[in-house]
Amino acid sequence: MMARFAEDLKGRLQFAASLTIGEYVLPRLLGSFLRTFPEVSVNMKVMNTTEIIDAIANQGLDFGLIEAPCDVPGFHTEAVMDDELILVTPKDHPFAALEEVDLDDVLLEPMVLREKGSGTRQIMEDELSRHGVQDGRLRVVSEFGSTGAVKSAVEAGLGLSVLSVWTIKHEVSLGLLKPVRIKGVSFMRKFFAVRLQSSLLPMPAAALLHDLRELSHEQ
């Protein structure tokens, strides 16, 4: 429906996104969005959630895209996209020939993970805890501060990891990494849009969030 207003929609869209969204989700969408709305210009910053909240409050950003709900007074948070984390293996690992593996088998494997405190790591640990697996049972051989470093380490055979499906699309399409499900385990989360309660979204921002919702439904 938004495409019907493409000729009338114009202006500057200023927003921020957290790491996974800003580096892996938005680049896949912004090209088609800007072709649909050629009179809109986009200024996107990649920040952590705390920085995003501050920038919205003090620097005039229209909204932010974050990986967890925002419980800050004066801000409105809305779920706009689904995300799933999944076990990732190198292409030549024995698990790569399987669609599903047992959790007990995964616990025997070396793991390469994001650093403690990252959203990805927290989602993984929370779900494993629900299945009676505490963090100490994982064979963590390396921790990295970026998703790109984790992917490179898995590709090099250092270990397995658990990553967002959004972040591995390129490597999977090239056959470098293989996503494998863990039987009975589901790492699901939402991506959220956050803005000041006192502000109205400009039309370019509303159009982008509409496209994000539609893209999520297509996954």
C-alpha positions, -999 to +999 in steps of 0.1 A: +000+000+000+028+024+008+041+021-028+010+040-040+024+071-023+059+068-036+057+099-058+045+120-029+068+107-002+099+127+003+122+140+030+151+130+052+149+098+073+173+099+103+174+068+125+198+044+143+200+007+145+218-018+167+246-039+152+228-070+138+200-049+124+222-021+110+248-043+095+228-073+082+191-066+080+188-030+068+213-032+039+190-059+024+160-036+026+172-001+020+180-006-017+145-016-027+131+010-002+150+038-019+140+026-054+104+027-043+108+061-026+134+079-046+127+113-030+137+100+005+172+103+017+184+080+045+209+087+073+214+056+094+237+053+124+249+020+139+250+022+177+242+002+208+209+005+225+220+030+252+235+053+225+203+050+204+181+061+232+203+091+239+204+100+202+166+099+199+162+121+231+190+146+224+200+145+187+166+145+170+167+110+154+133+098+142+134+064+158+157+035+166+158-003+158+169-024+187+172-061+197+153-060+230+123-041+244+131-006+257+118+001+293+127+038+295+101+063+306+089+085+278+097+060+250+074+039+230+086+004+219+069-017+192+079-052+179+084-049+141+104-080+131+110-116+140+145-130+144+157-166+150+191-177+162+204-211+148+233-234+153+260-227+126+286-252+115+315-252+090+306-267+056+328-298+062+316-306+098+297-339+103+266-319+115+265-301+081+250-332+066+221-332+091+189-311+094+187-315+132+211-326+159+206-335+196+214-309+222+236-335+241+258-338+209+261-301+206+274-298+242+304-320+232+315-296+204+338-266+208+319-233+206+328-199+192+305-173+206+298-135+209+310-119+240+291-121+273+265-094+275+257-093+238+220-098+228+228-129+208+247-146+236+219-137+261+191-152+240+212-184+235+220-187+272+184-181+283+170-208+260+196-233+270+189-226+306+153-235+300+166-269+289+187-273+320+220-263+304+240-238+323+267-217+305+295-237+322+285-268+303+293-253+269+328-259+255+335-222+248+369-220+231+368-184+218+347-153+223+346-124+199+331-089+200+317-090+165+295-113+145+318-111+115+347-124+136+325-153+149+315-163+114+351-162+102+361-184+132+334-210+124+343-210+087+379-217+097+369-247+118+375-233+153+341-244+165+303-241+161+282-210+170+247-198+175+239-167+153+210-148+139+197-163+106+199-127+092+236-126+097+246-158+078+225-155+046+255-146+025+278-174+038+250-200+035+243-190-001+280-195-009+281-229+009+306-217+035+284-222+065+255-246+073+226-238+096+214-268+116+185-270+141+188-284+176+160-308+184+135-292+208+154-260+211+141-227+196+161-194+198+135-168+189+134-131+195+119-098+182+135-067+168+119-035+181+113+001+169+117+027+196+108+064+196+097+092+219+061+089+230+056+126+225+066+125+188+049+113+157+067+093+131+073+112+098+059+094+067+093+082+055+099+065+089+064+049+088+070+036+053+103+020+063+088+003+093+060-009+071+085-025+048+103-041+077+071-058+089+064-070+054+099-084+050+097-102+083+065-119+072+082-132+040+110-150+059 
